Amino acid sequence: MSYNEPPPPPPQYGQPTYGGDQPVGTSKKATWSLVSGIVSLLCCGPLGILAIVLGRQAQAEIATTGQQGAGLAKAGFILGIVALVFLVVQIIVIASGGFSFDFSTS
């Protein structure tokens, strides 16, 4: 009667596997970059600066750690740029007198 060797035990929690430990989940900076980009586009243009900074930091972090969320970081970065462009256009239009704030009812 011949016996085969038993299979090796499954890896325990905290032990590295053969492929190495991969970071799990999406980068929080990428998520916040997207959120601040959307908010800056909708109502508060200066938040676009935060979206741009967080987007760049998230892209660098994702490139080194291998986390997910590269698309979120890129979208937040682009939305931040668009929000800042809209803010500059608004400032130019208001400064040139394109809007008049008469507050008259007639």
C-alpha positions in Angstrom: 0.0 0.0 0.0 1.5 3.4 -1.0 0.5 6.6 0.5 0.8 10.0 -1.2 2.1 13.0 0.7 -0.6 15.2 2.2 -1.0 18.6 0.5 0.8 21.5 2.2 -1.3 23.5 4.7 -2.9 26.7 3.5 -1.0 29.9 4.2 -1.8 31.5 7.5 -2.9 35.1 7.9 0.0 37.5 7.8 2.4 35.1 6.0 3.6 36.2 2.6 2.3 34.2 -0.3 4.3 33.2 -3.4 3.2 36.2 -5.4 4.0 38.6 -2.6 1.5 40.8 -0.7 -0.5 43.1 -2.9 -2.2 46.1 -1.4 -5.9 45.5 -1.4 -8.5 48.1 -2.2 -8.6 51.5 -3.8 -6.4 54.4 -2.9 -8.1 56.8 -0.5 -6.3 59.7 -2.1 -7.8 58.8 -5.5 -11.3 58.6 -4.1 -10.9 62.0 -2.4 -9.4 63.5 -5.5 -12.5 62.5 -7.4 -14.9 63.7 -4.7 -13.1 67.1 -4.4 -13.0 67.4 -8.2 -16.8 66.9 -8.5 -17.5 69.3 -5.7 -15.2 71.9 -7.1 -16.9 71.6 -10.5 -20.4 71.9 -9.0 -20.0 74.7 -6.5 -16.6 75.6 -5.2 -13.9 76.2 -7.8 -10.9 76.6 -5.5 -11.3 73.0 -4.4 -9.9 72.2 -7.8 -6.5 72.8 -6.4 -7.0 70.1 -3.8 -8.3 67.7 -6.5 -5.2 68.3 -8.7 -2.8 67.8 -5.8 -4.5 64.7 -4.5 -4.8 63.3 -8.0 -1.1 63.6 -8.6 -0.2 62.2 -5.2 -2.6 59.3 -5.8 -1.2 58.5 -9.2 2.3 58.4 -7.8 1.2 56.2 -4.9 -0.7 53.8 -7.2 2.4 53.5 -9.4 4.6 52.5 -6.5 2.2 50.4 -4.4 0.1 48.8 -7.1 -3.2 49.7 -5.5 -6.4 50.3 -7.5 -7.9 53.6 -8.4 -5.8 55.0 -11.2 -8.9 56.0 -13.1 -10.4 57.8 -10.1 -7.1 59.7 -9.6 -7.0 60.7 -13.3 -10.7 61.8 -13.3 -10.2 63.8 -10.1 -7.1 65.5 -11.6 -9.0 66.4 -14.9 -12.1 67.6 -13.0 -9.8 69.8 -10.8 -8.3 71.4 -14.0 -11.7 72.0 -15.5 -13.0 73.6 -12.3 -10.0 75.9 -12.2 -10.5 76.9 -15.8 -14.1 77.7 -15.1 -13.1 79.7 -12.1 -10.6 81.8 -14.1 -13.3 82.4 -16.8 -15.8 83.5 -14.2 -13.2 85.9 -12.7 -12.5 87.4 -16.1 -16.1 87.8 -17.0 -17.0 89.4 -13.6 -14.0 91.7 -13.7 -14.7 92.9 -17.3 -18.3 93.8 -16.4 -20.0 90.9 -18.2 -22.4 90.6 -15.3 -24.2 93.5 -13.7 -25.4 93.3 -10.2 -28.0 96.1 -10.2 -30.4 94.4 -7.9 -33.2 96.6 -9.3 -36.7 95.2 -9.7 -37.8 97.3 -12.6 
